[in-house]
Amino acid sequence: MRAKSSLIIALVLTLPSFVFAANAKVKIGFVNSITGPEAPIGESLTNGVTLAIEDLKKQGIDVDLIKEDDTGKPEKSMAAFEKLATSDHVGGVVGPYPSKCAAALAKLAEKYHVPIIIPVASKDDITRQGLQWTFRLSATTNDYATILLDMATAFGKPKTIAIINENTDFGTSGAKSAKEYAAKKHLTVVAEEAYAPGSPDYRSTLASIKGKNPDLVFMVSYVADAILLMRQSREIGLTPKAFLGAGAGFATEAFAKEQDISNNVFSSTQWTQDVKWPGTKEFAARYKAQFGKEASYHASTAYESMVIMGQTLAKAKDNPARAKDLLDKGSWNGIMGVVKFADYAGYTNQNNHQMLVEQIQNGQRVTVYPPAYVSGKKAVYPFPGWTK
């Protein structure tokens, strides 16, 4: 009970000087991968939103939440958004999860003049189109890549890198960012491999990478493929100085639990349970108590996105145009640290989020970089090899 109270207090103290009328009512659409291949991560987003709705209610904001399942497919995501905008007349939308779906909805937000907050999709180009109705809390694939390579070059002196990614919007964007930043870090890219997600066997691709003997292996995958890639890396004896997972499937409880293949793998992440942002520890404890599992950054970004949308629409009296203006001008400080939607480096309405790196150590996700955010345990580098 004390943890819940502390979290509510932290949220109220960090509101951007908003005053809510008693029983303010807002209507928000939530587009998410409730079923389909990305449903395991979609569940984390749903759970985060559930906690956000509870907290908004305690702040006097009554949310009429309309959930839509896009199954991870852009065409279904677009149909869901059009329904929310034209039939349900929502004041704003939160979601979706996959980058391919978020890229499609960004253009529809512009068309229908309904603000959308994207909690976690990271493809760079989503907020590089000058769109005025799309706001992204999530970091970009460029951020995912740079934090990992900064870490690797801070811990050691790698000279070569191999890149393997799924051939989706997220995977392609992540690989492109890694390749570009590798050049700036004077790393030679010795292999670039793209694959179709859901393939049953990656051994030949991984064997090809092993033959190049890279110091770093950079991977961009969702959960099932992340697990299979690491399992088959172990089978063929791939042992770089570091395995680097670009968030997504590598930063999940499901991946961490596979200790025989996840131990000592690094992942970029947008949030950890021990980062010193307001309400983080309370959120993590509450999430575990309510859902019986550890919270991931997917849950925390969805939570914060829904809180921001709910507070903004309450202030805007559920008016989409007014909400857009408030999102443009607002600033928040909660479990994701400072959130401000800004224009910089070619981005529009993009939150310049502080990325972190976590490492799986004996089934636990431990923050290991940057130094200012490390809570105690040190990183294991280089990769010590596979345990029997």
C-alpha positions, 0 to 999 in steps of 0.5 A, a space after each residue: 500500500 505504501 508503494 502505491 501511495 509513493 507512486 501516486 505522490 511522485 506523479 502528482 508532484 511532477 505534473 506540468 502545472 495541470 489542475 484537473 476538474 473533479 471527475 474529468 472524463 476523456 476518451 482515449 484509443 489504445 491500439 496494441 498487439 493483443 494477439 499475434 506474434 508480438 502479443 507477449 510484448 503487447 501484454 506488457 503494454 496492456 499491463 502498463 496501461 492498466 496501471 496508468 488508468 488506475 492512477 489517472 482515476 485517482 487523480 480525478 480523470 475518468 478514462 473511457 479506454 477503447 482498445 483495438 487489436 491490430 495483431 501486429 499488422 499495419 492494415 489492421 492498425 490503420 483500420 483501428 485508428 480510422 474507427 477510433 477517429 471517425 466513429 468513436 471520436 476519441 480525443 487521442 490515441 496511444 500505441 501501437 507497438 511494432 514500428 511498421 504499424 506506428 509508421 502507418 498510424 503517424 500519417 493517419 494522425 495527421 489526416 484526421 487531426 487526432 494526436 497520437 503518442 507512440 510509446 515504444 516503436 523506434 524506427 527513426 523515420 517515424 518522427 523524421 517526416 515533419 508530422 505535427 500530430 505524432 508524438 513519440 515518447 520512445 527513443 529511436 533505433 539510432 539511440 538503441 545502437 549508439 548506447 550499445 556501441 558507446 558501451 562496448 567501446 568504453 569497456 574494451 577495444 573491439 575492432 569488428 562488428 557483425 550485424 544480424 536483423 529481422 527484415 522489418 521496419 524496426 530491424 532494418 532501421 536498427 541495422 542501418 543505425 548500427 552500421 552508420 554509428 559503427 563507422 563513427 566508432 571506427 568499427 569495421 562491419 564484417 557481416 550484415 545479415 537480414 532474415 525473415 522473422 519466424 524462421 525455424 533455423 538461423 544456423 547457416 547465417 550464424 555460422 557465416 558470421 562465426 567465420 568472420 570472427 567479429 568482436 561484437 555481434 549486434 542483433 535486432 529481433 523480437 522475443 521468439 527470434 531473439 531466443 532462437 538466435 541465441 540458442 543456435 549461437 550457443 550450438 555453433 559456438 559463436 563467442 564474440 567479445 559481446 552479444 548486443 541486443 537492440 532492445 525489443 526481445 532481448 529486454 524481456 523477462 521471457 528472454 532473461 529466463 532462458 539463462 543457458 543462452 541469455 546470461 551475459 547478453 547486453 541489451 539497450 533499454 529505455 527503462 530499468 527497475 533500478 534507474 533513479 527516476 521518480 516512482 520507478 521502484 514503486 512501479 516495478 514492485 506494484 507491477 510484480 504484485 499485480 501481474 506476477 512478473 517483472 516489468 519491462 520498458 515496454 510496460 513503463 513506456 506504455 504507462 507513461 504515455 497513457 498518463 501523459 495522454 490522460 492528463 493532457 486530454 483532461 486539461 484540454 477538455 477532451 479537445 484533440 486540437 487543444 491537446 496537441 498544443 499542450 503536448 507541444 508545450 508540456 514537460 513531464 517527469 515520472 518513471 521515464 525521467 524527463 519527457 518533452 516532445 521536441 524538434 531536434 536533429 531532423 526529428 519532430 515531436 520526439 522525446 530525447 530519451 536517455 537510453 540505458 544498457 542492461 545485462 542479463 546476470 543469472 536471470 536478472 536484468 542489471 543496469 550496467 551503463 552509462 556509469 551515472 545510472 549504474 546501481 551496483 553490479 558491474 558488467 561482465 565483459 568480455 563474454 566469458 563463453 558458454 557455461 556447460 
